[in-house]
Amino acid sequence: MGRMLRKATLVAGIVGGLTALALVSYAIIRSGALRPYVGVTLDRRHVAPDSFAVERPVALSDGEAQALRRFSSSGFYRPYTAADMDTLKSIWAVVEERTGKNVSQKGARTYAGGLRVAYEYVHEFQNCLLASFDSRRPVITRSLLALRKRVVEANLVSREKVASDSGLICEAATGITRRGGLIMAIPREDMALSLHRIEQLGRNVNFLDSALAARPTK
């Protein structure tokens, strides 16, 4: 049973589902508490006009970062609702109360901007995984190359992680994975399920766009 569980976990990593979840964690944690993305063009619908000014980022506590990570991860599995917007607002209200800085609206919008960049990358990456599996050759689109550069420059994900994702594409093209002495087939249905979950996240990002646009910016 333990060996079967290790195999299942390994395959899950190869097909990209865990990669997607990990990247959203990067979007929250590695970005320096979602500091302004200086030098990187983001969807400015999310961001207050002065949020690109150079300023010291507000550091999140472990509890605040974990709350945002849970919020992000839930977006893969179900639609966000008005209650989720209240949850997001309350997380940033806690940050604002703790720090004494006016970050609630700006924090939520900058967070949504980071989440969109993460979604765009993992969506294109997952499509490339599937195309590689189906064609039996590595497929790396120009769009993926551009998004790789974007997430690295935005400090959402490390160059090492991007390189690791390239390795997953090459493995998908062979239809098998070799890790820890194990050789096994990569199930296409698991890759398709991961893509379905990523697309759910995309719909949730659009929901955040609409909801945040309807809220006045402090």
Phi, psi and omega per residue, in radians:
M1 nan -0.754 3.133
G2 -1.098 -0.690 3.133
R3 -1.152 -0.688 3.121
M4 -1.132 -0.662 3.130
L5 -1.149 -0.719 3.110
R6 -1.089 -0.703 3.111
K7 -1.101 -0.777 -3.124
A8 -1.083 -0.727 3.128
T9 -1.126 -0.714 3.139
L10 -1.082 -0.853 -3.137
V11 -1.094 -0.692 3.117
A12 -1.013 -0.699 3.108
G13 -1.137 -0.688 -3.118
I14 -1.162 -0.724 -3.035
V15 -1.376 -0.093 2.927
G16 1.805 -0.176 -3.125
G17 -1.069 -0.841 3.111
L18 -1.214 -0.549 3.074
T19 -1.033 -0.759 -3.131
A20 -1.101 -0.802 3.136
L21 -1.097 -0.708 -3.129
A22 -1.124 -0.671 -3.089
L23 -1.145 -0.668 3.111
V24 -1.138 -0.604 3.042
S25 -1.082 -0.715 3.061
Y26 -1.025 -0.717 -3.096
A27 -1.052 -0.510 -3.116
I28 -1.574 -0.763 -2.967
I29 -1.585 -0.836 -2.998
R30 -1.292 -0.288 -3.058
S31 -1.430 0.270 3.119
G32 1.129 0.894 -3.082
A33 1.023 0.700 3.072
L34 1.033 0.895 3.058
R35 -1.181 2.841 3.130
P36 -1.007 2.449 -3.102
Y37 -1.487 1.340 -3.088
V38 -1.126 2.258 3.081
G39 1.466 0.017 -3.133
V40 -2.123 2.303 -3.137
T41 -1.469 2.081 3.086
L42 -2.021 2.982 3.049
D43 -1.201 1.865 -3.003
R44 -1.328 -0.029 3.034
R45 -1.070 -0.466 -3.069
H46 -1.448 -0.322 -2.774
V47 -2.064 2.345 3.093
A48 -1.105 2.626 -3.026
P49 -0.968 -0.607 -3.079
D50 -1.670 0.170 -3.030
S51 -1.351 -0.140 3.103
F52 -1.611 0.014 3.068
A53 -1.140 2.579 3.139
V54 -1.276 2.083 3.140
E55 -2.662 2.784 3.137
R56 -1.254 2.193 -3.107
P57 -1.192 2.628 3.050
V58 -1.395 2.135 -3.126
A59 -1.390 2.311 3.088
L60 -1.481 2.543 2.995
S61 -1.300 2.903 3.102
D62 -1.019 -0.744 -3.127
G63 -1.130 -0.702 3.123
E64 -1.161 -0.735 3.120
A65 -1.127 -0.696 3.117
Q66 -1.147 -0.655 3.118
A67 -1.124 -0.721 3.094
L68 -1.176 -0.652 3.126
R69 -1.118 -0.740 3.091
R70 -1.094 -0.725 3.136
F71 -1.075 -0.787 3.136
S72 -1.092 -0.857 -3.067
S73 -1.082 -0.616 -3.136
S74 -1.131 -0.394 -3.136
G75 -1.190 -0.236 3.070
F76 -1.382 -0.346 -2.909
Y77 -2.022 -0.253 -3.102
R78 -2.763 2.757 3.093
P79 -1.219 2.475 2.980
Y80 -1.265 2.663 3.113
T81 -2.245 3.138 3.078
A82 -1.023 -0.565 3.116
A83 -1.133 -0.604 3.101
D84 -1.179 -0.642 3.072
M85 -1.085 -0.679 3.080
D86 -1.115 -0.670 3.104
T87 -1.098 -0.822 3.138
L88 -1.064 -0.762 3.127
K89 -1.080 -0.699 -3.094
S90 -1.201 -0.610 3.098
I91 -1.056 -0.823 -3.120
W92 -1.274 -0.458 3.054
A93 -1.143 -0.637 3.079
V94 -1.109 -0.758 3.099
V95 -1.049 -0.764 -3.119
E96 -1.111 -0.748 3.140
E97 -1.146 -0.681 -3.105
R98 -1.223 -0.688 -3.027
T99 -1.645 -0.340 -3.069
G100 1.302 0.215 -3.139
K101 -1.871 2.580 -3.105
N102 -1.403 1.482 -3.024
V103 -2.132 -0.050 -2.983
S104 -1.002 -1.017 -3.099
Q105 -1.247 -0.779 -3.125
K106 -1.106 -0.712 -3.141
G107 -1.096 -0.783 3.139
A108 -1.099 -0.704 -3.104
R109 -1.264 -0.688 3.106
T110 -1.188 -0.650 3.047
Y111 -1.026 -0.799 3.140
A112 -1.099 -0.644 3.090
G113 -1.110 -0.744 3.090
G114 -1.134 -0.647 3.140
L115 -1.162 -0.636 3.109
R116 -1.140 -0.762 3.121
V117 -1.070 -0.752 3.109
A118 -1.060 -0.786 3.134
Y119 -1.063 -0.813 -3.107
E120 -1.033 -0.697 3.131
Y121 -1.186 -0.900 -3.060
V122 -1.171 -0.518 3.111
H123 -1.170 -0.815 3.132
E124 -1.187 -0.664 3.105
F125 -1.071 -0.781 -3.114
Q126 -1.165 -0.658 3.067
N127 -1.087 -0.669 3.105
C128 -1.184 -0.634 3.063
L129 -1.038 -0.842 -3.127
L130 -1.129 -0.754 3.129
A131 -1.111 -0.641 3.112
S132 -1.160 -0.743 3.116
F133 -1.091 -0.778 -3.059
D134 -1.251 -0.627 -3.087
S135 -1.587 -0.211 -3.081
R136 1.054 0.573 3.005
R137 -2.603 2.583 -3.139
P138 -1.098 2.278 3.120
V139 -2.037 2.010 3.097
I140 -2.250 1.880 -3.047
T141 -1.405 2.847 3.057
R142 -1.093 -0.628 3.109
S143 -1.072 -0.734 3.124
L144 -1.131 -0.716 3.113
L145 -1.050 -0.743 3.129
A146 -1.150 -0.707 -3.131
L147 -1.227 -0.589 3.041
R148 -1.001 -0.842 -3.137
K149 -1.069 -0.705 -3.091
R150 -1.130 -0.804 -3.091
V151 -1.232 -0.540 3.098
V152 -1.229 -0.808 -3.129
E153 -1.142 -0.553 3.108
A154 -1.410 0.000 3.141
N155 1.071 0.532 3.068
L156 -1.488 -0.461 -3.107
V157 -2.680 2.573 -3.074
S158 -1.377 2.795 3.057
R159 -1.068 -0.597 3.122
E160 -1.115 -0.695 3.127
K161 -1.169 -0.710 3.100
V162 -1.084 -0.734 3.111
A163 -1.111 -0.676 3.104
S164 -1.103 -0.685 3.097
D165 -1.101 -0.614 3.073
S166 -1.073 -0.667 3.096
G167 -1.113 -0.624 3.104
L168 -1.142 -0.627 3.102
I169 -1.123 -0.747 3.114
C170 -1.111 -0.686 3.115
E171 -1.188 -0.685 3.118
A172 -1.047 -0.605 -3.134
A173 -1.144 -0.460 3.113
T174 -1.509 -0.332 -3.120
G175 1.398 0.024 3.129
I176 -2.400 2.819 3.086
T177 -2.282 2.538 3.110
R178 -2.199 1.921 3.101
R179 -2.533 2.377 3.066
G180 1.004 0.585 3.134
G181 1.425 -0.008 -3.141
L182 -1.754 2.449 3.049
I183 -2.146 2.198 -3.100
M184 -2.663 2.751 3.098
A185 -1.318 2.575 3.077
I186 -1.642 2.082 -3.116
P187 -1.336 2.163 -3.136
R188 -1.107 -0.615 -3.093
E189 -1.079 -0.529 3.101
D190 -1.236 -0.662 3.074
M191 -1.117 -0.727 3.133
A192 -1.125 -0.669 3.104
L193 -1.129 -0.707 3.097
S194 -1.071 -0.723 3.116
L195 -1.101 -0.704 3.103
H196 -1.035 -0.744 -3.134
R197 -1.193 -0.678 3.108
I198 -1.112 -0.700 3.110
E199 -1.146 -0.545 3.024
Q200 -1.112 -0.717 3.071
L201 -1.045 -0.715 3.122
G202 -1.047 -0.726 3.092
R203 -1.116 -0.619 3.118
N204 -1.224 -0.611 3.069
V205 -1.084 -0.733 3.091
N206 -1.101 -0.652 3.087
F207 -1.088 -0.743 3.107
L208 -1.086 -0.705 3.092
D209 -0.925 -0.930 -3.060
S210 -1.127 -0.772 -3.086
A211 -1.159 -0.729 -3.128
L212 -1.246 -0.580 3.109
A213 -1.138 -0.468 -3.117
A214 -1.453 -0.143 -3.098
R215 -1.776 2.380 3.095
P216 -1.161 2.504 3.106
T217 -1.571 2.281 3.129
K218 -1.262 nan nan
